[in-house]
Amino acid sequence: MGDFLHSGSLVAVNGILYGVGGGHLFAMLAATGRPLWAHRIGQRIWTTDSDPAVGDGHLIIGDWAGVVWCLDAATGVIRWSAMPDLIEKLGVTGSALVHTNLAVVPTITGFAVAYDLPTGQERWRTALDGPCSDELMWFQGSVLLQTSGSVYLLDPSDGRVVLRWNAGGPDVRECLPAGDVVLASTWEPQGGASLDARGELIALSGGTVAYRRPAARWPTGLRYSAETRLVYEARQDGLGIIDPRTGDRLWDLQAGEGPLDRWCGTPDVRDRVIYALTADGRLYALRHPNPGETGPRRRRARQRPQARPDPPEWSGALPNQLSRSLREIYQASGGVRRAMDYAQAEARRLGHRDIGTEHLLLGILRFGYGLAATPHELGVQLESARDAIEALVPRGPTESVEAETDLQLSRSGRRAIRRALVVALRLGHRSIAGEELLLGIAGEKRCTAVQALERMGVKTDQLVLTIQLRWLPSWLARPPVPKEEDPWGEHLSQFSDELQHVLRTAKVVASAGPPYILALEQLLVALLGEEDGLATALVRDSGSDMEAVHAQLATLAAATGLRQPGRHGRPDRLSVTSRLLGGIRAGADEARRRATALVKIEHLLLGLIRAADRTDVRIAARVGPPEAGGEGVLALIGIDPDRLQIVVEERIR
């Protein structure tokens, strides 16, 4: 399980574990660890700090894009999505509460928002005294939550504040119901240093303090088990068990003792088994200690392999023709400068006397996913790249390369770095990352790095398309400008001129007025807006009534934003939906399947058909019968996806 999971919280419901880790939102059988389903984080669901909330057959989770997702807990199928925050793309980091067809979600902007669980319709919204970014819970018929300074109880029917307790100075780190009391963990830094922080574990009963106990030094999460009537405390130095009636600590397990090698996320307990997910990606099922049993003795620490030393810093000469602004961009690019250190180390390993594009590529791969995701998305790994490069360029005598002297850049290496810096300057970036450097390398048409990539099955145009797809959300969110004035224009080269025109028109449609949202509806308006356009001709050939299509599409476009009432963009920055991006990426995949990296209108249409997009039930109800809510957008506006697919496939052939 170490490769699949990552440190985080687990939720056990009806014998199934739900969690987020290893780049996936997943469900697995608790008894055997067999995976049931998984969603890769970063495709539709963005990176998340939120824990999954499960109830009534649904799973609710928020992501860093500010979207709350509702999935079928049994199958992982997405049912609906919503954006509770009034500020675009402000992440949902708190964990929701699911109870009797109601999903209550906390927001960083100081609101608690309730949604109808089957439909996703907003039921109520309550203002709080600060951000709420932790788990919501159920306590004695009310919704329990905390902000940075207070503990709240809300009426689930209308969001009315039933009770509020203020900590009076210290921050409220966490709260949870524990039998007949509410436990609140507070934290108060001393002298501004977090290592000297002082905290308390406070029990509240009826809004008054029942007892106070010193808190653990580095707590990371609390969880109450109705089965054992005990509280389980995760800390950076281990795991503890607390009696919530008295505040006494019954059992303590230090990291490095017994079976637990690392600190863990918030545990869960079922059938007297403690499930814990540790920082090194291991899932533990621990036997619950018996009453009076003490923790295990500290065992001797295992001998760990010494970490590989970092390579020496490269401080060689940059290209002479770099202007001051370009040099400033390079100096601000910490990741790329570290990749240069690795590139020099790779050149020395191969016995080469200068740093070429092939060494720059290896430096990017050695740095890892954090610098550039593109080569990893294309399946390029460090070892395979080394083999491909060594097959093209023989090794030199390593003893002839002086370790004390920095290697210089080759001519192709200098051109690649300059090209990357110029791209960043034109786009207004303050630094460069791996994608810009890869574009600089790709500009050297027959350099060793490009030849090595081709040996691994990655053509230059496929590399460029992948980079442009990663940059596309930033360009789409910018207000429309004339094509000749758009500095991003050259970075749409893998999209046909007709498709570029459609995307620019969609931006104009979305910028016409509030809510400034660029969704699939606006893309379809631009796609089908021209009577003599290719998309219109293909849809007409599929047998669709264009007048009816335009009427339904106008109704659908007018309803944009209604499924997520708080979501809106700004005139200077459009809100781009994940459904739109998913459709465009699916179109790019259709182009790749046909061995081309130029995405055309035909590919986009096939992508929209095969992306199996689901439109929100409330919007669907405005343009058709309520049962149409499960249909895709094309079917809702009167286009038969199956017939259109046949017509488009014939056009491509």
N, C-alpha and C positions, 0 to 999 in steps of 0.2 A: 504493500500500500504506500510505501514511501514515495514513489514517483508520482502517485495520483493525487495525494492530499497535500495540504499545506496547513500551517498552524491556524486554527480558527475554532469557532464554536460549532457544536453539533446539537441537533435536536432529534430526539428519539420519539417516534409516534407510531403506535401499533406495530412494533417490531421492525420499523424502518428508520434508518438514520438519514437525516437531511443535513447538508452542510455545503460550505464553499471552500475550495482549496485546489491547488495545482492548476489554476486557470479554469476551473469548472464549478458550476452549481450542479450538485449531484444528489442522487438517492440510492441507498444500498440496503440490503438486508442486514439487520443488526446481528443476527445469529451467525452468519457465514461471511459477511463482507462482500457478497456478490452484488455488483452494480446493477441497478434497475434502469436508470436513465441518467443522462448528463447533458448540460448545456455548456458550450465553451464560452467563457467570459470574453467579451471584446467583440463578439459578432453582433447579436441583437442586444444582449444584456451587457452593459459596460462593467468595468471593474467595480467591485462593491466592498464596503466595510460592514454592510448590513447583514444580520443573521436571518436565516429563513424563519418565517412564522407559518405554522401549519395548523389547519383546522377546517372542519366541514368539507374535507376532500379538496381543499385548495391550499396552495403555497403562495405567500406574499413575500417579496423581497425588493429592496430599493437599490439603485446603482448610483454611480458618481455623476451620471448625466442628469440626475434629478428625476428619474422615471421610477415609478412603482410598477412592478410586474406581478400579475396574478397567473399562476400556472396550475394545471391539474396535478395534484400531488401524486396521483398514481402513475400518470404517463409522462409528465413534464411538458405537456402541450400548453402553449401560452393562450390564456383566455382573454385577457384585456390588459391595458396599461394606462397609466394616468401620471400626471405631473402635479404633485401637491404644492410645491413651492411657487410663490409668486415671482421669483427671480429665476430667469432662464438658466438651466444647466447648473443649479446649485445642488450638489449631491444629496441624496437621501441616505444618511449614514446610520440612522436609528432603525431598530427592528419593530415591525408592526405587531398589532394585537389582532387576532382573528377570533371572533366569538359570535355565535348565532347570526350568521349571514351578514356580519359587519366586520370590516377591516379598518382599523384605526392606525394612522401613519403619523409619526413625528416629523417635524421639519426643522432645518437649521435656522430658518427665519422666524421661529417662535410661534408656530401654529401646530395644533393637532387637527388632523383632517380625517373624517370618516367616510368610507365608501361602502356602497351596497356590494356585498361579496359576489353575487351571481352576475351583476351587470357592470360594475365599476362606476355607477352613478354616485356623485358626491352627495352625502347626506347632511353633514354639518361641518363647520370649521370654527375652532375656538382659539382665541389669541392667548398666549402665555407670556410670562415675564422674561423670557430669554430663549435661546436655542434649546431644542430638544433633540438629542442625537443618540439616545440609548434605547433600551428595550422597553416597550409598553406591556403592561400586565393587567390581569383581572383580579380585583380584590373586593369581596363582599358586595357584588353587584355594581361596581364602578370601575372605570378605567384608571389605572394607576400609572403615573408617569412622573418624571422629574426634569427640571431644567438645571442650569448651573447653580441656581441658588434656592430652589424650592421643590417641594413634593406636592403633587396635585392628585385629587380624585375627581373625575368627570362623570357626569351622568351619560350613559351610552345612548340614550334615546335622543338627546338634543345637544350634547356637549356642554351643558351647564356645569360650572365649577361647584362641586359639592364640598370640597375641603382643600385648603392650601396651608402647608406648613413651611415657613421660611427658616433656612439654616442660620441666618443672622451673621453672615461673614464668611465662613468656610464654603468652599465649593462642594456641591453634592455630586459625588462621583458616580453613585449608583444607588438604586432603591429596588426592593422587591418584596412581594407579600410572602410572609412566612408564618402560616397558621393564622393566629388571631392578631398578629402584629405586622407592621411594615418595618423592614430593616433599611436604614439609609446609611451609606458609607460616605463620609465627608473627608475632605482633603484641604489642608491649609499650609501653603509653603511658608517656610521660615527664612526670612532674609532674602527671598527671591530665588533660592536654590531648591530645585525639585528634590535633590537627594536628601535634604534636611526637612522634607515635608512631614507634617504631623496630621494624622487622621483619626477619626473615631467611627465606631460602629454603633449606631443609634437605633433603638427600637421605639417605634411610635405606636401608640394605642389610643384611638379616638382623638388624634391630633395633639396628644401630649406625649412627653418623653417618658418611656417606661424604664429604660436603663441606657447607660453609655459605657462602652468598652473600647480600649485602644484598638485601632485597626491594624491590619498587617501593613508592613512597610511598602510593599509593591503589589497591591491587589490588582488583578486584571479582570475579574468577573465573579459574580455570585449567582448561585442557582438553588432554589428551594425544591425539595422533593416531597410531594404529598405522601409518597409510599413510605419513606423513612421518617418524615417530619423533621428533617435536618437540613442545614444549609451547607452547600459545598462551595468552597472558596478557592478560586484559581489565583495564583500569584506568580510573579516572575521567579521566585525561589522555590516553588513547589505547589502543594495542594493541601488544603485543610478542611476539616469538618467541624461545624459550629452548631450548638444547641440554641435555636432561636428564642426559646423560652427564658433562658438565663444569660445568653451571650458567652457561655463557657466554650473553650476550644477542646473538643473531645479527641481529636486525632490530627496528626500532622505528618506530611511526607515531604521531605526536602528533595529538590531536584538533585539527581546523582545518587539518591538512596533507593534501595529496592529496585523495582522495575522502571521507575520514571527517570529517564536520562536528561530530559529538558523540561523547561517550564511549559505549561499547557494553556490552551484556551479554556473558556467556560465549559465545565464537564456537564454530563447528564447522567441520570441514574435510572435504570430499569431492572426489576427483578434482582435487586441487590447486587447489581454489577455497575461499576463506575466506568463510563466511557469518556476517554480524554484524548484530545488530539494535540500532539506536542509540536514544538517549533521546528523539529527536524523532519516533520511530515509523517510521523508514526501514529497510528491509531491504536490505543491501548484499551483493553477491557480488563479492569482491575476488580478482584474480589473485594466485596465490601467488608471492612473490618467489623468484628464482633464487639459488643459492648465491653469496655474495659481493655480492649486490645491496643497496644501501643504501636507506633510506627516502627518500621524496620531500622536496624542500626545502619549508620553510614558505612557504605562499602568503599573499598579502595578504588580510587579513580582509575579508569582504564587509560593505558598509554595511547595517546592520539597522535596520528602522524603530523609531523611539523608542516605548517603551511608553506606552500611554495613562495619564495620571495618574489616581490614585484620587480619588474625589469627596471633598469636605470632610466632616468628621465632623459628624453631626447631634447636637446637644445641646439640642434643644427640650424643652418641658415635657411630662412624662407626665401621664396622667389624674389629677386630684386625688384621686379616690376609691381610689387604689391603696394598699394597706396596706404596711407595712415589708417583710413577707415577699415580697409580689409584686414590690416594687421590687428586692429582692435577687436574685430570680430573673431579672429583666430585666438587671441589671448583670452577671450570670454568663453571659448568653447572647451570646457574642461574635459568632456568626454572624448572629443576628437584628439585633444593633446595627449590624453592617456592612450588612445589607440595608436598614436604615433610612437609612444614608448614601446608598445607591443610590436608594432611594425618593424622598428629597429631591432628588437630582440629576434624576430623571425628572420630578418636579413642576416644577422650574425649566425643564427642557427644553420642557415643554408650556406654560409660562407660567401655571401655576396657583399660587394664593396659599396653599394648604394641602395637607397630605398626606392623601389619602383611601385607601380600600381599593384603588383601581385602581393607585395608586402603590406601595402595599405589595406587590401582586402582581408588578409590574414589578421591584421591588427583589429579591424572591425569585428571579425568573428571571434577573436580571443577576448575582446571586451565583453561580448555577450549581447543578450536581447535588449538590455537597457539602452544601448547606443543606437541600434538599428534593428527593427523587427523584420524588415523586408527580406534579407537573405534567409532568415529562419523560416519565414512564410513560404519561400520558394524551395525549401528543403535543402539548403546549402549548409553543410556542417563543416566544422573546422578541420577535422581529420581528412575528409574527402577533398576539401579544397587544397590541403597540403599535398596530398597525393597527386592531384591534377597539376599543380604548379611544378612539383618536382619532375613530373613527366615531360614538362615543357622546357624547364630551365634546369640544367644540371647543377648539382652542388659544387661549391668551390672549396678551396682549402680553408677551413675555419681558423687555423692557426695564423693565417696571413692577415686576418682582420683584427686590427688593434682595438682592444676593448676599451681603452682609455679615451679614444677619439670618437666623437659623434659621427655617424655616417651621414652623408649628404643625400639629398633627393636626386633621383634621376630626372631627365628631362620630362618624361611622361608623368612622373610623380609630381613635379612642380606644376605642370599644366593642370593636372587633376585637382590639386589643392586650390589653385587660383580659380578654376572654374567653379568649384564648390563655394568659395567665398563670394564670388560675383553673384551667384544665384541667391545667396542669403542677403546680400546687400540690396539687390533689386526687389526682393520680396519684403524687405523691411525687417528681417530677422536680426536679432542682436548677437546670435551665435549660430554655429552650424552643428548639425548632428550627423549621424551615420548616413541618413538618406541623401543629404546634400553631397557628402563625400562620395557616395556610390554614383550619384549623377555625374560628378566630376570624373570618376573612373570610367563610366560608360561612354563619356565623350571621347575617350581615346579608343577609337574604333577597333584597332588591331593590337592593342596592348596585351601583355601576358595575362592580366587579370580577366579581361574579356574572353580570351581564348580558354582560360581555365573554367570560367562559368559555362561556356558553350560545351566543354567536355562533360560538365555535370548536367547538361540538358537545360540550362538557363540561357535563353537568348537575351540580347541587350534590350530589345523592345518589350519583352515580358518583364524584365527588371524595371524599366522605366514606367510601364503601366502600373505595376504594383506600387511604386512610389507615388505616382499621380493619384491613385485611388486612396492612399493614406492621406494625401494633402487635400483631396477633394472637399471634405467637410468644411475646412477653413475657407476655401474659395467660395463655396456655396453660401456661407454665412455672411460674406461681405456684400455690401450694397452694390447693385449693378452699375457698371461704368461702360462707356463705349469700348468696343473690342480693341481698337488701336491704342487706347489709354490703359489697358489692363496689363499690369506687369506679370500676372499669372498666366497670360495667354499661351506662352510657349510651354507651359507645364500642363496643357491640355492636349498635347500633340498626339496622344494615343486615342483620342476621341475624334470621330469624323467631323468635318465642318458642319454637316447637318445636325449632328447630335450636340455639338458645341452651341449652335444657334438655339436649339431647343432648351438647353440648360440655362442659357442667358435669358431667354424669354421667360422661363419659369421664375427666375429671380426677379424679373420686372413685375410679373403678376403678384408674387408674394410681397413685393415692396410697395404695392399700390396703397396699402393702408393696414390698420390693425386687423388681425393680431400679429402681422409680420411673420407668419409661419410658412415655411417652404415644405410642403408635404406632397404626397403622391398626387393629390388632387390638382395642385398647381402644375406639377410635371405633366399630367395628362391634358390639362388645359392648353399648355404650350405645345404638346405633342400633336394634339388633334385640332389645334386652332387654325391651321392653314388649309384651305380647301384643296389646294393642289400639292399638299405635302405628301411625302411617302407614307407616313403612318396613317394619314386619313385614307389614302388609296387602299392600303392593305386592310384596314378595318372595313371599308366599304366592300371590298372584294370578299370579305368573310361573311357577307350577308347582313350586316348590321344596319339599322336605320339611323343615319347620321343625325337627323333632327332630334330623334328621341335620345340618342347618346349625348348630344350637346345639352339638351334640357336636363337630363339626369345629372350630368357632370357639373352643370352650373349650380344645381341644388346641393350637390355634395360639396363643391368647393366653398359655397356660402356657409356651410356648417363647420368648416375647419376650425379647430380649437374648442368646439363644444364638448368633445369627449374629455378634454383636459382643461377645465375652466380657468385654472391658474396659469396656464402656459401661454406665453406670448414672447415675441421678439421685440426688437427696437428698429427704428429706421436705419440705424447705423450697423445693426447686426441682426440678421435674420435667425430665427429658430429653425433648425433643420431636423426633420424627424428621422428616426432610425428606420422607419419603413421605406422612406425615399432612398436612403443610403443603401439599404438592403436590396432594393430593386435594381439600382445602378450596379452594385457589386455582382448581382446575379447576372446582369447583362454582360459584364466583363468576363464572368466565368463561361458564358455561352460563346464569347469570342475565342477564349482560350481553348475550349473544346474543339473548335474548328481550326486550330493551329494558326490563329491570327491574333495579334495584339492591338489591332485597330478596332475599337468598339464602334459599331454603327447602330442606326435606328433599328434595324432588324434584330440585332442582338439585344437591345434594350427591351423590345417588345417580348421577346422570348424570356428574358429575365423576369419581367413583370408577370408573365404567365406562370413560370416555374417557381417563383419565389413563394407562391402560395400565401400571399399576404392576406391578413384578416382585418376587416374594417370593424371599428367599434360598433357595438349593438345600437347605441343611441344615435349614431349618425346613420346607420343602416335603416333604422326605423323612420327616418325623415325622408328617405328616398324609395322605400319599398316596404313590404310587410315585415313585422318584427322577426319572423323566422328567417329573413334574409341576412340577419346579422352575421352568420357564419360564412357568407360568401365572400369571394375576393372582390376587389374594387372593380375590375373589368366586368364581372358578371353583374354587379350592382348598377352599372351605367348602361347595360343593355348590350354588351359585347360577349359573344360566345368564345371563351378562351380556347376551346378545342378546335373550333373552325379557324380561328385566327392563327393558331399554331401551325395548322396545315398550310395556310396561305403563306405565312412567313417562311416556313421551311422550303416551300417550293421556290420562293423568291431567292433564297440564299443559294439553292442548287442551280 
